[in-house]
Amino acid sequence: MHSWKKTGSLLAATALIASFIVGGCGSSQEEAQAGKTPVKAMQVLQQDTAVGYNYPGHLQGKEEVQVHARVSGSVLEKYFDGGDYVYAGQPLYKLDSRQYETAVISAQAELSKAESNLRNAQEELGRYETLWKDRAVSEQTLTNKRADVEGYRATVAAERAAVQKAQENLDDTVVYAPMSGRVAVDDVAVGTYATAGSTNLVTIGTMDPIDIQFSVSETEYLNLLAEAMEAGVDINTDNQPLPKVKITLSNGREYPFEGNIITADRALSTNTGSLTVEATIANPNGILLPGMFVQVHLVGVKADNAILVPQRAVQQLLDEAFVLVVGEDGKSISKNVKVGEKVGSYYIIEKGLSPTDVVIVEGLTTLRAGQDIDVTMVTPEEMGFSTTESTEITDKS
């Protein structure tokens, strides 16, 4: 009986110890699970992606002409108001014409005198030719008379040219618009003395279409033409596959029309290393004005097999960018990356990631490299990520 009691006590003690051991193991597992940092992660995207390059730019008239008078004189009349739209050939100014009217009358008088002298010389030559037939005058005398006629004929031609010039000067006292367009408001006032060829009376500029000027870097220029170069297309032809242009105005509104790149400077700027590019865009309602500053967006540029990660996954430290990815051992790993253009909610990653990487997109506040993580896989749709610009703007707000 005593032996049985001793055996029972030993079994009870063994069971109690076992219960403590089991209980201790469960607690350790819970503590280990509790020590992991919960994060959300997603597979990086790899796909052909439309890239929108953005640049500051400004608008300028496609054609701008400074109007100068061809003759000098005081402005007597002005036939427009600053800011008006004028048409080619429309009168703009009337200059004082009195001296030019006098010059026309004087030139006409000199022409009449020269024509009279020519007629007299021709009549006299006719008489001498008759006398020459009868050998009543010498051949030298006849030759001299013929020379006199040619001299008077040249004088008439010169005087006729002088009349034409005087008449042109008189006509030029009315200044006409050399082209259609809108005139500036800094036109000269009535009473101003205009010096021929130097006084800028007014500036006229075309409004539709209007030009956009902006600058791109050497790398961006090469990227824009990459498709053309790979296809062996001559970029100097009109069929070059250049991207379209859209602009955003200074009030944040997107302009509804698309523009086209029309030309680029012949060389990179030695100071900035950038290339000046010009595009043209329709302006049928005259909303766009020369001098406006706009944000230029190039559309239709494609990056083949681009690796994309959400912008929120990219962290900056000094001049370096990095992302945290899920390691095979269940720990977070930091990878340095080279960040490219923004595409909606994403960045294009030019270097540092592979298509198989799983990037942590949420739970990054206190997460560091090498920590144990409890990963929940998510999709771009669940997180509201998109490659469209509108979604990116919504995320920022």
Secondary structure as UniProt FT lines:
FT   HELIX           2..34
FT   STRAND          37..43
FT   STRAND          45..61
FT   STRAND          64..68
FT   STRAND          73..78
FT   TURN            82..83
FT   STRAND          85..86
FT   TURN            88..89
FT   STRAND          91..95
FT   HELIX           98..133
FT   TURN            134..135
FT   HELIX           139..171
FT   TURN            172..173
FT   STRAND          174..176
FT   STRAND          181..183
FT   TURN            190..191
FT   STRAND          193..194
FT   TURN            196..198
FT   STRAND          200..205
FT   STRAND          210..217
FT   HELIX           218..224
FT   HELIX           226..231
FT   TURN            235..236
FT   TURN            238..239
FT   STRAND          244..248
FT   TURN            250..251
FT   STRAND          259..264
FT   TURN            270..272
FT   STRAND          274..281
FT   TURN            284..285
FT   TURN            290..291
FT   STRAND          293..310
FT   HELIX           311..313
FT   STRAND          315..317
FT   TURN            318..319
FT   STRAND          320..326
FT   TURN            328..329
FT   STRAND          331..343
FT   TURN            344..345
FT   STRAND          346..351
FT   TURN            355..356
FT   STRAND          358..362
FT   TURN            369..370
FT   STRAND          372..377
FT   HELIX           380..383
FT   HELIX           389..396
//
